[in-house]
Amino acid sequence: MTKAINILFFLLVLSFFFTTYKYYSSKKNIEAKDLNRKNINEIINTKISNLPILNNDTNNVIDFNDGFSNKIKDDKPRSFWNLLKSE
């Protein structure tokens, strides 16, 4: 029984690889790849031309807060590296 299942799995894997190779080596797929590679600049230009231009509305929005760096200076020094030292 297990030999039959092993043979079935082997045939399924073999058929998968065969159909994958058959698809990727087909003339239809090769022509489609070549057409896409030749027209890639045109495709990119049409996609770029349809992009909307957004207005800049971020003037004076971000305020720098340096309170975090002051808090680190006030705290005691970190002792992570002291954990790795052997005595």
C-alpha positions in Angstrom: 0.0 0.0 0.0 2.8 2.4 0.9 4.6 1.7 -2.4 1.4 2.7 -4.3 1.2 5.9 -2.4 4.9 6.7 -3.0 4.5 6.0 -6.7 1.4 8.3 -6.8 3.2 11.1 -5.0 6.2 10.7 -7.3 3.9 10.9 -10.4 2.2 14.0 -9.0 5.5 15.8 -8.4 6.8 14.7 -11.8 3.6 15.9 -13.5 3.8 19.3 -11.6 7.4 19.9 -12.9 6.5 18.8 -16.4 3.4 21.1 -16.6 5.4 24.0 -15.1 8.2 23.5 -17.7 5.7 23.1 -20.5 4.0 26.4 -19.5 7.1 28.5 -19.2 8.7 27.2 -22.4 5.5 27.7 -24.4 5.6 30.0 -27.3 2.7 32.1 -26.0 4.5 32.8 -22.7 7.8 33.6 -24.3 6.1 36.1 -26.7 4.3 37.7 -23.8 7.5 38.1 -21.9 9.3 39.6 -24.9 6.5 42.0 -25.5 6.5 43.2 -21.9 10.2 43.6 -21.9 10.2 45.7 -25.1 7.3 47.9 -23.8 8.4 48.4 -20.2 9.5 52.0 -20.7 6.1 52.9 -22.2 4.2 51.1 -19.4 6.2 52.9 -16.8 5.7 56.3 -18.5 1.9 55.8 -18.7 1.7 54.8 -15.0 3.9 57.8 -14.0 1.8 60.3 -16.0 -1.4 59.3 -14.2 0.0 59.9 -10.7 -1.6 62.9 -8.9 0.6 65.7 -7.5 -0.1 66.4 -3.9 0.2 69.8 -2.3 2.7 70.3 0.5 0.8 71.0 3.7 3.5 70.1 6.2 4.8 73.6 7.0 5.5 74.1 10.7 3.8 70.9 11.7 6.6 69.0 13.3 8.0 70.4 16.6 11.3 68.9 17.7 11.1 67.6 21.3 14.5 67.1 22.9 13.0 66.1 26.3 13.8 62.4 25.7 17.6 63.1 25.3 17.6 65.2 28.5 15.9 62.3 30.4 18.6 59.9 29.3 21.3 62.2 30.6 19.6 62.5 34.0 19.1 58.7 34.5 21.7 56.4 35.9 24.0 54.8 33.4 22.8 51.6 31.8 24.5 48.4 33.1 23.9 45.9 30.3 27.6 45.4 29.5 28.3 44.9 33.2 26.1 41.7 33.0 28.5 40.2 30.4 31.7 40.9 32.4 33.1 37.9 34.2 34.5 38.4 37.6 
